[in-house]
Amino acid sequence: MFMKALNFIVYQVLSNETIFLGLVALIGLLLQRKKFPQVIDGTVKTIIGLTVLTAGAGVLINALSPVVNKLNTTLHVRGVLPTNDAVFGVVAKFNTIAKNTVITFLLAFLLHLVLVRLTHKEIFKNTYLTAHLALYHAAFMNVTIPTVLHTNGFWTIIIATILNAIYYTYSPAIPRKLSHDWMHDVSTLGFMDQVGSLLATGIGKVFGSKDPSQDADHLKLPKWATMFRDNTIMLFFLMPIIFIGIGLAVGRSGIENLIGGGADATNWILWLILEGFQFTAGIVILLQGVRMFIGSIVPAFKGISDKFLPGAIPALDAPTIFPYSPMGGMFGFLGSTVGCILVTFLTIIFHSPVIVFPSPIIMYFDGNVMGIFGNKAGGWRGAVAAGFITGMISSAAVILFYPLTGVCYGSGLTWSNIDYALVWMPLMYLLKWIRLGILALL
Amino acid sequence: MKIVAICGLGVGSSVIGKMNIDSIVSDNGFDDVDVDTVDLGSVSGKTAEIYVTTRELFDNLPEDIKPKTIVLTNFVDKADIEKHLVPKIKEIQGQ
C-alpha cells in the first residue's frame, strides 16, 4: 500500500512538470515566509501559467506544422523558425523530457549559486535571474545532449546542469566588463547574448567610429519604427509574410490541398495570412502563461540569491539594457532584420537542407542587444553592422544545430540567440566528436 | 490599489520592476497594493491606478494611460523608483 502510494507520487504526480514547478513555487514562497494568500496566488498562477503556456504552444504549432510539413515534403528540405518560447512549447509536450528540463533548470540554478559563492573575483559575482530563458535553455540541453552523447536521462541532467551553471556564472561577466562605463554595475546582461556582446563590441569598433556625433542616441528615427516595440504588432506584420513566403515556396496547389476543396474554400493567400495571425495569437497566449508563472519563480530565485549571495549584482533579461541606448537598439534591430532575411534567401537559393526563416527573437531581442553594444563601441554604423552580422551568424548557425535537437528536429521550431551560434552549437559538435573519438579508440 | 509594470513582453524587466515595487510597498507599509506586470500590447486591457514603465516605451502607450504613468530610466534602480512612486501612492491614497 505504502509502495503503491509512493509510486503514485513519484511516477504520476512529481513526473508531471506542471505540478512539479507548482511545488517549486510553493516551497520557494513558503521559504520566503510569504503570507498565506500570496502563497496560494503564486502556486496557482505557476500551475495555471504553465498550462496556459502549453495551450498557447498548441495553437501556434497547429498553425505552423501543416505548412512547414508541406514545405518539407514538397521541397525535401527542413524549414525552421527559431523562436525560443515556441520551441519550449514543443518540448513541454514530451512528459519525461519536460520533467528532466525542470530538474535541470533547478539544479543548474543551485549549482550556479554555489559557483558564485565560491568565486573571489568581483566581476563573477552575478546572479542569473532570467528564469524563462534558463528554462528554455534547460530544454535545449535535454534534447541535444542525448543526441550528441547518447546519454540517458540521468547523465543528461548531470552534464546539462554543470554546463549551464558554468555559463550562468561566468558569461554575465563579459557584458558587465563591457558595460561598466554606462551601466555602472547596477545589473548586467543575463540573456543568451553574453558572448555575443563581445562580438558586437568588436564589430562596432571595426565598422563604426568613436566620434560622439555618430552616437545613435543623438539621432532621431521615424515614429513608425518604434511601434515594433510592441511584440504583437511586430508578429502581426512579420508572421503573415513568413507564411506567404513558405506558401509561395510550396506552391498554390500544395496549399490548396491543405485547405481542402469546396466552392467556398478560403483563398490560399488569405488562408496563409490567417495562419500567420493564428501563430501570433499562439505566441500571445503562450507569453500570457509565462507571465503568470514567471512572477512567482523569479522572486523566489531572487529571495534565495539575496540571502545566499550578498553583494552579487543581478544578470537580467535583455530589455533591462534597452533603456541605456534605445536608438542603438533600434539600429541593431534593423540591421539584424536585414541579416536574417538575407540568410533565408540564401538558404533557399543555395538549396540548403535546412531553410531558416527570419526569427522574431533574433531580429528583435538579439538585434537590440547587439545594436546597443555596437553603438557603444562605434556609433550608429557600429550598431547596424553588429545587428546585421550577428543576425546572419545566428540564423546561419541554425543550419548546423537544428539537426542536433532530437525530438524537436522536424517540428519546424528551434532555439534563437547569438550564443547558440557562438557557444552551444560548437560545444555540442565538440561533445559529439569527443564521443566518436573515444569510440574509435576503443 | 493596483500598480502595473509595463515592458515589451511583460516577462523580463517588468518582473524585476514588480519585485522592486513590491519591496518598496512593504518597506513603506502601504496596505492593499497589488503589483502586476503586462506587455506593451495588452496595456489597454489592464486597469490600474498607477502604471510604471521605462522611457523608451512611454511614447508607445495609449494616450489615456500616459497621465497615470511613471517613467523610469530603468526597472533596476530601486531608489529612483521609490522617489517617483511613493509620492504618487500617497497622493492616490489621500495621505
Boltz contact constraints between the chains, C-beta under 6 A:
constraints:
  - contact:
      token1: [A, 132]
      token2: [B, 11]
      max_distance: 6.0
  - contact:
      token1: [A, 186]
      token2: [B, 76]
      max_distance: 6.0
  - contact:
      token1: [A, 187]
      token2: [B, 76]
      max_distance: 6.0
  - contact:
      token1: [A, 229]
      token2: [B, 8]
      max_distance: 6.0
  - contact:
      token1: [A, 229]
      token2: [B, 60]
      max_distance: 6.0
  - contact:
      token1: [A, 230]
      token2: [B, 40]
      max_distance: 6.0
  - contact:
      token1: [A, 230]
      token2: [B, 41]
      max_distance: 6.0
  - contact:
      token1: [A, 231]
      token2: [B, 8]
      max_distance: 6.0
  - contact:
      token1: [A, 231]
      token2: [B, 9]
      max_distance: 6.0
  - contact:
      token1: [A, 232]
      token2: [B, 41]
      max_distance: 6.0
  - contact:
      token1: [A, 287]
      token2: [B, 9]
      max_distance: 6.0
  - contact:
      token1: [A, 290]
      token2: [B, 11]
      max_distance: 6.0
  - contact:
      token1: [A, 291]
      token2: [B, 10]
      max_distance: 6.0
  - contact:
      token1: [A, 291]
      token2: [B, 11]
      max_distance: 6.0
  - contact:
      token1: [A, 294]
      token2: [B, 11]
      max_distance: 6.0
  - contact:
      token1: [A, 294]
      token2: [B, 15]
      max_distance: 6.0
  - contact:
      token1: [A, 295]
      token2: [B, 15]
      max_distance: 6.0
  - contact:
      token1: [A, 298]
      token2: [B, 15]
      max_distance: 6.0
  - contact:
      token1: [A, 299]
      token2: [B, 19]
      max_distance: 6.0
  - contact:
      token1: [A, 302]
      token2: [B, 19]
      max_distance: 6.0
  - contact:
      token1: [A, 316]
      token2: [B, 16]
      max_distance: 6.0
  - contact:
      token1: [A, 317]
      token2: [B, 12]
      max_distance: 6.0
  - contact:
      token1: [A, 317]
      token2: [B, 13]
      max_distance: 6.0
  - contact:
      token1: [A, 319]
      token2: [B, 7]
      max_distance: 6.0
  - contact:
      token1: [A, 319]
      token2: [B, 8]
      max_distance: 6.0
  - contact:
      token1: [A, 319]
      token2: [B, 12]
      max_distance: 6.0
  - contact:
      token1: [A, 319]
      token2: [B, 13]
      max_distance: 6.0
  - contact:
      token1: [A, 320]
      token2: [B, 13]
      max_distance: 6.0
  - contact:
      token1: [A, 322]
      token2: [B, 56]
      max_distance: 6.0
  - contact:
      token1: [A, 323]
      token2: [B, 54]
      max_distance: 6.0
  - contact:
      token1: [A, 323]
      token2: [B, 56]
      max_distance: 6.0
  - contact:
      token1: [A, 323]
      token2: [B, 73]
      max_distance: 6.0
  - contact:
      token1: [A, 323]
      token2: [B, 74]
      max_distance: 6.0
  - contact:
      token1: [A, 326]
      token2: [B, 56]
      max_distance: 6.0
